[in-house]
Amino acid sequence: MLVEEETGSILGAHLLGPNAEEVINIFGLAIRHKLSAAQLKASMFGYPTATSDVGYML
């Protein structure tokens, strides 16, 4: 994941592995709505899902 250090803005992400198609949509949504990495990390995701690990990716 690419994050601008000064603002914490998410610039891009790339994923490889199982359920990547599900998780990349979360990053696309965050980029589109200009969420910072901190805001995305603070979000709650259903567990157990592939997206529940997004907070650890940040």
C-alpha positions as YAML, in Angstrom:
chain: A
units: angstrom
residues:
- id: 1
  name: MET
  ca: [0.00, 0.00, 0.00]
- id: 2
  name: LEU
  ca: [1.22, 3.49, -0.82]
- id: 3
  name: VAL
  ca: [0.50, 6.16, 1.77]
- id: 4
  name: GLU
  ca: [1.57, 9.80, 1.60]
- id: 5
  name: GLU
  ca: [3.56, 10.41, 4.79]
- id: 6
  name: GLU
  ca: [2.55, 14.04, 5.32]
- id: 7
  name: THR
  ca: [-1.22, 13.63, 5.02]
- id: 8
  name: GLY
  ca: [-1.75, 9.89, 5.54]
- id: 9
  name: SER
  ca: [-3.67, 9.75, 2.24]
- id: 10
  name: ILE
  ca: [-3.89, 6.38, 0.56]
- id: 11
  name: LEU
  ca: [-2.38, 6.70, -2.91]
- id: 12
  name: GLY
  ca: [-2.67, 3.12, -4.08]
- id: 13
  name: ALA
  ca: [-2.51, -0.55, -3.15]
- id: 14
  name: HIS
  ca: [-1.68, -3.88, -4.70]
- id: 15
  name: LEU
  ca: [-2.60, -7.29, -3.38]
- id: 16
  name: LEU
  ca: [-1.75, -10.86, -4.24]
- id: 17
  name: GLY
  ca: [-3.38, -13.90, -2.70]
- id: 18
  name: PRO
  ca: [-6.69, -15.44, -1.73]
- id: 19
  name: ASN
  ca: [-9.63, -13.03, -1.59]
- id: 20
  name: ALA
  ca: [-7.57, -10.18, -3.08]
- id: 21
  name: GLU
  ca: [-10.57, -9.26, -5.25]
- id: 22
  name: GLU
  ca: [-12.63, -8.64, -2.11]
- id: 23
  name: VAL
  ca: [-10.01, -6.68, -0.19]
- id: 24
  name: ILE
  ca: [-8.88, -4.45, -3.08]
- id: 25
  name: ASN
  ca: [-12.43, -3.10, -3.30]
- id: 26
  name: ILE
  ca: [-12.07, -1.73, 0.24]
- id: 27
  name: PHE
  ca: [-8.91, 0.14, -0.76]
- id: 28
  name: GLY
  ca: [-10.60, 1.41, -3.93]
- id: 29
  name: LEU
  ca: [-13.52, 2.70, -1.90]
- id: 30
  name: ALA
  ca: [-11.16, 4.39, 0.58]
- id: 31
  name: ILE
  ca: [-9.21, 6.07, -2.22]
- id: 32
  name: ARG
  ca: [-12.37, 7.21, -4.00]
- id: 33
  name: HIS
  ca: [-13.77, 8.78, -0.82]
- id: 34
  name: LYS
  ca: [-10.40, 10.23, 0.23]
- id: 35
  name: LEU
  ca: [-10.15, 8.34, 3.53]
- id: 36
  name: SER
  ca: [-6.81, 8.48, 5.29]
- id: 37
  name: ALA
  ca: [-4.96, 5.34, 6.34]
- id: 38
  name: ALA
  ca: [-5.83, 6.14, 9.97]
- id: 39
  name: GLN
  ca: [-9.54, 6.42, 9.15]
- id: 40
  name: LEU
  ca: [-9.50, 3.11, 7.30]
- id: 41
  name: LYS
  ca: [-7.60, 1.45, 10.13]
- id: 42
  name: ALA
  ca: [-10.21, 2.69, 12.63]
- id: 43
  name: SER
  ca: [-13.05, 1.16, 10.60]
- id: 44
  name: MET
  ca: [-14.77, -2.01, 11.79]
- id: 45
  name: PHE
  ca: [-15.05, -4.96, 9.44]
- id: 46
  name: GLY
  ca: [-17.04, -8.14, 9.87]
- id: 47
  name: TYR
  ca: [-15.13, -11.10, 11.31]
- id: 48
  name: PRO
  ca: [-14.17, -13.60, 10.03]
- id: 49
  name: THR
  ca: [-13.78, -12.11, 6.56]
- id: 50
  name: ALA
  ca: [-10.84, -11.33, 4.33]
- id: 51
  name: THR
  ca: [-11.34, -7.63, 5.00]
- id: 52
  name: SER
  ca: [-11.09, -8.05, 8.76]
- id: 53
  name: ASP
  ca: [-7.28, -8.00, 8.35]
- id: 54
  name: VAL
  ca: [-7.18, -4.60, 6.60]
- id: 55
  name: GLY
  ca: [-6.26, -2.83, 9.86]
- id: 56
  name: TYR
  ca: [-3.11, -4.97, 10.13]
- id: 57
  name: MET
  ca: [-2.13, -4.09, 6.54]
- id: 58
  name: LEU
  ca: [-1.91, -0.43, 7.46]
...
